[in-house]
Amino acid sequence: MKNDKEFSLEMKMETTMEHNNHIASIKSYSKMIGTLLNSSTFYISPKLEPEGHLVSVLRPTEVEENINHILFGGILNSIDENTIYSVCDSFNLHYCVLKLDNNEGFFAIGPFLTSKVTTETLVNILEKNNIDQEKLENFNAYYQELNIITFERLYHVFSYLINTYYLKDMKVVPISTLHINNRLLKDSLLHKGNKEELLTDVIKQRYEAEDLLLNYVAQGDLEKAANLINIPYNIKKYPDTLNMKKNFLIVENTLFRRAIQKSGVHPNYIDHLSSSYMNKIDKLTTIDKANIMKYEMLVDYCNLVKKDSTINYSPIIKEAIHFINLNLNKNLTLKAISSNIAVSSQYLSTLFKQEVGQSLTEFIAKNRMEQAIYFLKESDLSISEIATEVGYSDLNYFSKVFKKHYGVTPSTYREEVVK
């Protein structure tokens, strides 16, 4: 048996591993976004050590110095969490910076342009920064290589980052713009401008409805959740495109996954359903199918809670249920289950019937059949392979039990019901 020190060390190691995996995912996202936007993107650690995707453009020395001060200088430590900062410097170059939650560093994009820069504008930029006009040609070549990115597009990038990696919908001021004077940059601090007040009654109602929806999902209450499924996931009206639909489905999948973690559903089941929908969302080809999937996803998450929630069971029964569902393809006997969770067979049998309302044998058979239905619908496994996956070595016996539950053989179910 582990002592407190060993347990504490193990927990600390698990937390560190989780943290490292989380940061690795954000770094990967940074590189992916950099490629998509054709702009330099960075993950910057709390110690201001940058790592990211660099666009290979030869920068003028003066611009390089500016970038280093904005993105990698102590200036970042003065910004607040949950606010997207749009920084505009004296070269009319733009950057977007977000301080990540839990002291996990920063996510930054830049430099980039928000509109085309004319030769006349460049002349003024050089003059403002006390740079010789002889360098106009070099600066012009540099600006021609920079990508033009809209703030709307950037908001999507940052919103997806928060929704996916911090499991929450973005409730922040979309853009807080700051103008940095290059000549004063080294001695300056980054100060926010006045925030636009967004907490109107409409927005409050939206978030209240969203919280209510997620509570119903966590309870597995499909009827009540269905009445709220059409609340908007963003206040601003976005184009009704397939990509936008996919983005919102990804957000909903993340929020539903997070909601049912409170319901005592085993993390393996949650991860399986969540990953399944990520694949389905990726393969969507029409807006109509995306609209339908929204409801299918709600149904599946609510049903998962109703089927696999163990929140009201004792720790022993929770362990037994999780062991059964993770080993449906094995020979599940009362002795094997009770031995695994270190209780007597008689005690487990009595307690299981008392709390679950059915015997262990009935529970195992029911869950095996439900798993078989899943494989028939979602996989290309043969009937024989499915029988083995759900713990039946005898194909004929499997078909007989299946027909007793559903009125048809597995083959007929796949041919007539699924297709």
LUMLO-947237 format. One record per residue (C-alpha): residue number from 0; residue in three letters; y, z, x. Coordinates in nm, 3 decimals. Each point is the difference from the previous one (the first is absolute). Example, Ala and Ser with C-alpha at 12.3 -4.5 7.8 and 13.67 -1.06 7.14 Angstrom:
BEGIN
resi,resn,north,up,east
0,ALA,-0.450,0.780,1.230;
1,SER,0.344,-0.066,0.137;
! end
This chain:
BEGIN
resi,resn,north,up,east
0,MET,0.000,0.000,0.000;
1,LYS,0.344,-0.094,0.135;
2,ASN,0.251,0.274,0.080;
3,ASP,0.367,-0.022,-0.103;
4,LYS,0.109,-0.131,0.340;
5,GLU,-0.259,-0.279,0.001;
6,PHE,0.084,-0.093,-0.359;
7,SER,0.372,-0.002,0.078;
8,LEU,-0.057,-0.221,0.305;
9,GLU,-0.215,-0.240,-0.203;
10,MET,0.264,-0.023,-0.273;
11,LYS,0.269,-0.062,0.261;
12,MET,-0.207,-0.280,0.155;
13,GLU,-0.058,-0.161,-0.340;
14,THR,0.371,0.022,-0.081;
15,THR,0.090,-0.154,0.336;
16,MET,-0.249,-0.283,-0.052;
17,GLU,0.136,-0.064,-0.349;
18,HIS,0.355,-0.003,0.136;
19,ASN,-0.092,-0.243,0.280;
20,ASN,-0.173,-0.236,-0.244;
21,HIS,0.305,0.016,-0.227;
22,ILE,0.238,-0.090,0.283;
23,ALA,-0.233,-0.279,0.119;
24,SER,0.014,-0.150,-0.351;
25,ILE,0.380,0.009,-0.001;
26,LYS,0.009,-0.166,0.343;
27,SER,-0.227,-0.276,-0.130;
28,TYR,0.224,-0.041,-0.304;
29,SER,0.302,-0.025,0.231;
30,LYS,-0.158,-0.285,0.196;
31,MET,-0.111,-0.181,-0.316;
32,ILE,0.349,0.018,-0.151;
33,GLY,0.154,-0.117,0.326;
34,THR,-0.217,-0.310,-0.009;
35,LEU,0.074,-0.070,-0.367;
36,LEU,0.377,0.048,0.032;
37,ASN,0.023,-0.154,0.347;
38,SER,0.205,0.298,0.107;
39,SER,-0.050,0.281,0.249;
40,THR,-0.156,0.306,-0.168;
41,PHE,-0.071,0.340,0.146;
42,TYR,-0.181,0.324,-0.057;
43,ILE,0.203,0.260,0.191;
44,SER,-0.160,0.338,0.070;
45,PRO,0.187,0.330,-0.057;
46,LYS,0.059,-0.001,0.378;
47,LEU,0.171,-0.339,-0.042;
48,GLU,-0.272,-0.197,0.175;
49,PRO,-0.010,-0.352,-0.151;
50,GLU,-0.305,-0.209,-0.070;
51,GLY,-0.004,-0.316,-0.205;
52,HIS,0.032,-0.372,-0.049;
53,LEU,0.266,-0.169,0.215;
54,VAL,0.129,-0.346,-0.080;
55,SER,0.021,-0.187,0.329;
56,VAL,0.368,-0.092,-0.004;
57,LEU,0.214,0.024,0.313;
58,ARG,0.278,0.244,-0.092;
59,PRO,0.344,0.020,0.164;
60,THR,0.031,0.313,0.217;
61,GLU,0.270,0.151,-0.224;
62,VAL,-0.222,-0.035,-0.309;
63,GLU,-0.301,0.148,0.181;
64,GLU,0.200,0.309,0.090;
65,ASN,0.113,0.035,-0.360;
66,ILE,-0.357,-0.022,-0.132;
67,ASN,-0.118,0.270,0.236;
68,HIS,0.269,0.239,-0.119;
69,ILE,-0.058,-0.064,-0.370;
70,LEU,-0.379,-0.004,-0.010;
71,PHE,-0.108,0.217,0.291;
72,GLY,0.290,0.237,0.054;
73,GLY,0.049,0.357,-0.126;
74,ILE,0.201,-0.149,-0.283;
75,LEU,-0.318,-0.021,-0.213;
76,ASN,-0.051,0.374,-0.007;
77,SER,0.309,0.049,-0.217;
78,ILE,-0.122,-0.206,-0.297;
79,ASP,-0.167,0.141,-0.311;
80,GLU,-0.347,-0.071,-0.139;
81,ASN,-0.049,-0.219,-0.308;
82,THR,0.313,-0.207,0.052;
83,ILE,-0.014,-0.357,0.123;
84,TYR,0.284,-0.047,0.247;
85,SER,0.144,-0.346,0.042;
86,VAL,0.185,0.001,0.330;
87,CYS,0.252,-0.271,0.081;
88,ASP,0.139,-0.005,0.353;
89,SER,0.312,-0.159,0.144;
90,PHE,-0.196,-0.319,0.074;
91,ASN,-0.069,-0.043,-0.374;
92,LEU,-0.366,0.067,0.077;
93,HIS,-0.197,0.196,-0.256;
94,TYR,-0.276,0.259,0.027;
95,CYS,-0.193,0.196,-0.263;
96,VAL,-0.129,0.346,0.087;
97,LEU,-0.205,0.256,-0.195;
98,LYS,-0.080,0.351,0.119;
99,LEU,-0.364,0.060,-0.092;
100,ASP,-0.126,0.310,-0.179;
101,ASN,-0.157,0.300,0.174;
102,ASN,0.186,-0.059,0.328;
103,GLU,-0.210,-0.310,0.067;
104,GLY,0.275,-0.203,0.163;
105,PHE,0.184,-0.310,-0.120;
106,PHE,-0.066,-0.350,-0.133;
107,ALA,0.260,-0.257,0.104;
108,ILE,0.070,-0.371,-0.036;
109,GLY,0.258,-0.196,0.196;
110,PRO,0.215,-0.149,0.114;
111,PHE,0.027,-0.267,-0.269;
112,LEU,0.271,-0.182,-0.195;
113,THR,0.075,0.023,-0.371;
114,SER,0.194,-0.329,-0.006;
115,LYS,0.069,-0.297,0.225;
116,VAL,0.251,0.061,0.281;
117,THR,0.253,-0.280,0.066;
118,THR,0.155,-0.087,0.335;
119,GLU,0.332,0.140,-0.122;
120,THR,-0.167,0.331,-0.084;
121,LEU,-0.163,0.011,0.341;
122,VAL,0.336,-0.052,0.172;
123,ASN,0.135,0.300,-0.192;
124,ILE,-0.310,0.209,0.085;
125,LEU,0.044,-0.065,0.373;
126,GLU,0.370,0.077,-0.018;
127,LYS,-0.062,0.324,-0.190;
128,ASN,-0.251,0.113,0.263;
129,ASN,0.218,-0.103,0.297;
130,ILE,-0.251,-0.263,0.115;
131,ASP,0.111,-0.312,0.188;
132,GLN,0.004,-0.313,-0.220;
133,GLU,-0.190,-0.181,0.275;
134,LYS,-0.310,0.173,-0.137;
135,LEU,0.044,-0.161,-0.342;
136,GLU,-0.274,-0.258,0.061;
137,ASN,-0.256,0.266,0.099;
138,PHE,0.087,0.217,-0.301;
139,ASN,-0.014,-0.300,-0.231;
140,ALA,-0.351,-0.087,0.125;
141,TYR,-0.110,0.359,-0.060;
142,TYR,0.138,0.017,-0.356;
143,GLN,-0.166,-0.330,-0.087;
144,GLU,-0.338,0.156,0.084;
145,LEU,0.050,0.304,-0.224;
146,ASN,-0.162,0.008,-0.343;
147,ILE,0.206,0.050,-0.317;
148,ILE,-0.151,0.276,-0.216;
149,THR,0.131,0.118,-0.338;
150,PHE,0.033,0.369,-0.083;
151,GLU,-0.217,-0.054,-0.308;
152,ARG,-0.284,-0.120,0.217;
153,LEU,0.046,0.293,0.234;
154,TYR,-0.012,0.242,-0.292;
155,HIS,-0.343,-0.137,-0.094;
156,VAL,-0.117,0.053,0.358;
157,PHE,0.113,0.362,0.012;
158,SER,-0.115,0.072,-0.356;
159,TYR,-0.350,-0.125,0.079;
160,LEU,-0.007,0.210,0.316;
161,ILE,0.077,0.319,-0.192;
162,ASN,-0.220,-0.079,-0.298;
163,THR,-0.300,-0.083,0.218;
164,TYR,0.019,0.243,0.289;
165,TYR,0.168,0.298,-0.166;
166,LEU,-0.164,-0.040,-0.342;
167,LYS,0.319,0.031,-0.199;
168,ASP,0.230,-0.235,-0.181;
169,MET,0.335,-0.048,0.171;
170,LYS,0.270,0.221,-0.150;
171,VAL,0.274,-0.059,0.255;
172,VAL,0.335,-0.170,0.023;
173,PRO,-0.101,-0.362,0.066;
174,ILE,0.252,-0.074,0.275;
175,SER,0.257,0.219,0.173;
176,THR,0.215,-0.221,0.222;
177,LEU,0.157,0.117,0.325;
178,HIS,0.231,-0.188,0.233;
179,ILE,-0.028,0.079,0.368;
180,ASN,0.279,-0.070,0.247;
181,ASN,-0.155,-0.109,0.327;
182,ARG,0.273,0.149,0.216;
183,LEU,-0.044,0.346,-0.153;
184,LEU,-0.375,-0.023,-0.044;
185,LYS,-0.112,0.220,0.287;
186,ASP,0.205,0.298,-0.124;
187,SER,-0.053,-0.051,-0.372;
188,LEU,-0.236,0.149,-0.256;
189,LEU,-0.144,-0.184,-0.296;
190,HIS,0.165,0.121,-0.320;
191,LYS,-0.093,-0.105,-0.347;
192,GLY,0.250,-0.155,-0.231;
193,ASN,0.039,0.128,-0.352;
194,LYS,-0.327,-0.042,-0.189;
195,GLU,0.003,-0.188,-0.323;
196,GLU,-0.100,0.234,-0.283;
197,LEU,-0.322,-0.139,-0.142;
198,LEU,-0.134,0.291,-0.205;
199,THR,0.103,-0.132,-0.340;
200,ASP,-0.179,0.101,-0.318;
201,VAL,-0.196,-0.325,0.004;
202,ILE,-0.132,0.063,0.351;
203,LYS,-0.085,0.361,-0.082;
204,GLN,-0.193,-0.108,-0.305;
205,ARG,-0.185,-0.260,0.205;
206,TYR,-0.119,0.257,0.254;
207,GLU,-0.093,0.251,-0.269;
208,ALA,-0.210,-0.265,-0.174;
209,GLU,-0.162,-0.097,0.331;
210,ASP,-0.092,0.362,0.077;
211,LEU,-0.146,0.034,-0.350;
212,LEU,-0.205,-0.318,0.046;
213,LEU,-0.145,0.125,0.328;
214,ASN,-0.085,0.337,-0.159;
215,TYR,-0.193,-0.180,-0.276;
216,VAL,-0.183,-0.209,0.260;
217,ALA,-0.088,0.320,0.189;
218,GLN,-0.143,0.139,-0.326;
219,GLY,-0.191,-0.320,-0.077;
220,ASP,0.190,-0.029,-0.330;
221,LEU,-0.006,-0.376,-0.046;
222,GLU,0.150,-0.003,-0.349;
223,LYS,0.318,0.186,0.102;
224,ALA,0.029,-0.179,0.335;
225,ALA,-0.023,-0.342,-0.169;
226,ASN,0.314,0.078,-0.201;
227,LEU,0.199,0.039,0.322;
228,ILE,-0.149,-0.270,0.221;
229,ASN,0.288,-0.242,-0.057;
230,ILE,0.274,0.221,0.146;
231,PRO,0.179,-0.189,0.280;
232,TYR,-0.090,0.102,0.356;
233,ASN,0.343,-0.101,0.124;
234,ILE,0.335,0.028,-0.174;
235,LYS,0.130,-0.329,0.128;
236,LYS,-0.122,-0.316,-0.173;
237,TYR,-0.202,-0.212,0.240;
238,PRO,-0.122,-0.359,-0.041;
239,ASP,-0.316,-0.030,-0.208;
240,THR,-0.205,-0.160,0.277;
241,LEU,-0.364,0.042,0.098;
242,ASN,0.095,0.161,0.333;
243,MET,0.222,0.252,-0.176;
244,LYS,-0.279,0.078,-0.248;
245,LYS,-0.238,0.054,0.291;
246,ASN,0.247,0.235,0.169;
247,PHE,0.034,0.212,-0.312;
248,LEU,-0.379,0.008,-0.046;
249,ILE,-0.033,0.127,0.357;
250,VAL,0.251,0.274,-0.081;
251,GLU,-0.185,0.094,-0.321;
252,ASN,-0.335,0.004,0.180;
253,THR,0.146,0.238,0.258;
254,LEU,0.158,0.227,-0.262;
255,PHE,-0.317,0.014,-0.213;
256,ARG,-0.208,0.076,0.308;
257,ARG,0.234,0.283,0.090;
258,ALA,0.003,0.135,-0.358;
259,ILE,-0.377,0.041,-0.037;
260,GLN,-0.039,0.182,0.329;
261,LYS,0.106,0.309,-0.196;
262,SER,-0.289,-0.048,-0.243;
263,GLY,-0.287,0.101,0.225;
264,VAL,-0.131,-0.355,0.036;
265,HIS,-0.178,-0.046,0.332;
266,PRO,0.221,-0.185,0.257;
267,ASN,-0.280,-0.254,0.061;
268,TYR,0.010,-0.110,-0.364;
269,ILE,0.379,-0.022,0.002;
270,ASP,0.002,-0.202,0.321;
271,HIS,-0.268,-0.234,-0.137;
272,LEU,0.200,-0.074,-0.317;
273,SER,0.331,-0.030,0.183;
274,SER,-0.142,-0.238,0.263;
275,SER,-0.167,-0.207,-0.270;
276,TYR,0.334,-0.053,-0.175;
277,MET,0.179,-0.082,0.323;
278,ASN,-0.248,-0.287,0.045;
279,LYS,0.037,-0.110,-0.361;
280,ILE,0.381,0.004,0.022;
281,ASP,-0.011,-0.207,0.317;
282,LYS,-0.211,-0.266,-0.177;
283,LEU,0.222,-0.031,-0.310;
284,THR,0.109,-0.356,-0.073;
285,THR,0.203,0.024,-0.324;
286,ILE,0.257,0.231,-0.160;
287,ASP,-0.215,0.025,-0.316;
288,LYS,-0.292,0.136,0.201;
289,ALA,0.236,0.246,0.171;
290,ASN,0.120,0.128,-0.339;
291,ILE,-0.359,0.050,-0.116;
292,MET,-0.096,0.176,0.324;
293,LYS,0.271,0.259,-0.061;
294,TYR,-0.192,0.125,-0.304;
295,GLU,-0.343,-0.039,0.161;
296,MET,0.114,0.219,0.287;
297,LEU,0.130,0.269,-0.236;
298,VAL,-0.330,0.001,-0.191;
299,ASP,-0.208,0.026,0.317;
300,TYR,0.203,0.287,0.147;
301,CYS,-0.008,0.197,-0.327;
302,ASN,-0.373,-0.062,-0.039;
303,LEU,-0.063,0.111,0.358;
304,VAL,0.166,0.332,-0.078;
305,LYS,-0.201,0.043,-0.321;
306,LYS,-0.324,-0.090,0.177;
307,ASP,0.033,0.169,0.339;
308,SER,0.262,0.274,-0.031;
309,THR,-0.144,0.334,0.110;
310,ILE,0.319,0.204,-0.035;
311,ASN,-0.146,0.234,-0.263;
312,TYR,-0.331,0.060,0.181;
313,SER,-0.096,0.278,0.236;
314,PRO,-0.016,-0.079,0.374;
315,ILE,-0.383,-0.013,-0.011;
316,ILE,-0.009,-0.254,-0.282;
317,LYS,0.275,-0.205,0.166;
318,GLU,-0.210,-0.018,0.315;
319,ALA,-0.310,-0.095,-0.196;
320,ILE,0.177,-0.280,-0.190;
321,HIS,0.157,-0.145,0.314;
322,PHE,-0.335,0.011,0.181;
323,ILE,-0.172,-0.179,-0.289;
324,ASN,0.260,-0.275,-0.033;
325,LEU,0.002,-0.067,0.373;
326,ASN,-0.381,-0.020,0.017;
327,LEU,-0.100,-0.187,-0.315;
328,ASN,-0.216,-0.236,0.207;
329,LYS,-0.213,0.287,0.132;
330,ASN,-0.278,0.212,-0.144;
331,LEU,0.208,0.262,-0.180;
332,THR,-0.216,0.298,-0.088;
333,LEU,0.115,0.343,-0.113;
334,LYS,-0.142,0.144,0.323;
335,ALA,0.188,-0.250,0.219;
336,ILE,0.333,0.060,-0.175;
337,SER,-0.026,0.380,-0.004;
338,SER,-0.106,0.003,0.364;
339,ASN,0.301,-0.210,0.098;
340,ILE,0.247,0.241,-0.161;
341,ALA,-0.195,0.314,0.099;
342,VAL,-0.083,0.147,-0.342;
343,SER,-0.329,0.063,-0.177;
344,SER,-0.142,-0.279,-0.216;
345,GLN,-0.023,0.220,-0.307;
346,TYR,0.357,0.124,0.031;
347,LEU,0.137,-0.354,0.047;
348,SER,-0.199,-0.137,-0.295;
349,THR,0.125,0.275,-0.233;
350,LEU,0.363,-0.014,0.118;
351,PHE,0.012,-0.383,-0.015;
352,LYS,-0.123,-0.008,-0.360;
353,GLN,0.244,0.275,-0.092;
354,GLU,0.310,-0.165,0.152;
355,VAL,-0.073,-0.373,-0.037;
356,GLY,-0.181,0.010,-0.333;
357,GLN,-0.299,-0.204,0.115;
358,SER,-0.289,0.043,0.239;
359,LEU,0.009,-0.123,0.358;
360,THR,-0.259,-0.266,-0.086;
361,GLU,0.209,-0.132,-0.290;
362,PHE,0.316,0.002,0.211;
363,ILE,-0.164,-0.192,0.285;
364,ALA,-0.149,-0.262,-0.235;
365,LYS,0.335,-0.050,-0.176;
366,ASN,0.192,-0.043,0.325;
367,ARG,-0.261,-0.237,0.141;
368,MET,0.034,-0.221,-0.306;
369,GLU,0.380,0.002,0.023;
370,GLN,-0.025,-0.097,0.366;
371,ALA,-0.240,-0.279,-0.091;
372,ILE,0.252,-0.131,-0.255;
373,TYR,0.266,-0.003,0.272;
374,PHE,-0.221,-0.203,0.236;
375,LEU,-0.090,-0.245,-0.276;
376,LYS,0.368,-0.059,-0.075;
377,GLU,0.158,0.013,0.343;
378,SER,-0.264,-0.116,0.249;
379,ASP,-0.230,-0.292,0.073;
380,LEU,-0.296,0.226,0.075;
381,SER,-0.329,-0.103,-0.152;
382,ILE,-0.155,0.216,-0.273;
383,SER,-0.260,0.120,0.248;
384,GLU,0.270,0.097,0.252;
385,ILE,0.198,0.183,-0.269;
386,ALA,-0.312,0.195,-0.102;
387,THR,-0.041,0.117,0.361;
388,GLU,0.372,0.086,0.032;
389,VAL,-0.021,0.235,-0.300;
390,GLY,-0.323,0.169,0.104;
391,TYR,-0.277,-0.194,-0.173;
392,SER,-0.274,-0.138,0.226;
393,ASP,-0.188,-0.146,-0.301;
394,LEU,0.191,-0.296,-0.146;
395,ASN,-0.196,0.005,-0.328;
396,TYR,0.070,0.367,-0.053;
397,PHE,0.369,-0.055,0.075;
398,SER,0.016,-0.279,-0.261;
399,LYS,-0.178,0.221,-0.253;
400,VAL,0.244,0.291,0.051;
401,PHE,0.299,-0.235,-0.008;
402,LYS,-0.113,-0.156,-0.328;
403,LYS,-0.048,0.345,-0.149;
404,HIS,0.364,0.083,0.080;
405,TYR,0.169,-0.331,-0.084;
406,GLY,-0.238,-0.186,-0.230;
407,VAL,-0.044,-0.298,0.236;
408,THR,-0.158,-0.062,0.339;
409,PRO,0.221,-0.013,0.312;
410,SER,-0.045,-0.377,0.022;
411,THR,0.105,-0.051,-0.362;
412,TYR,0.297,0.233,0.046;
413,ARG,0.125,-0.202,0.298;
414,GLU,-0.055,-0.336,-0.174;
415,GLU,0.138,0.084,-0.345;
416,VAL,0.236,0.295,0.039;
417,VAL,0.153,-0.048,0.344;
418,LYS,0.034,-0.379,-0.007;
! end
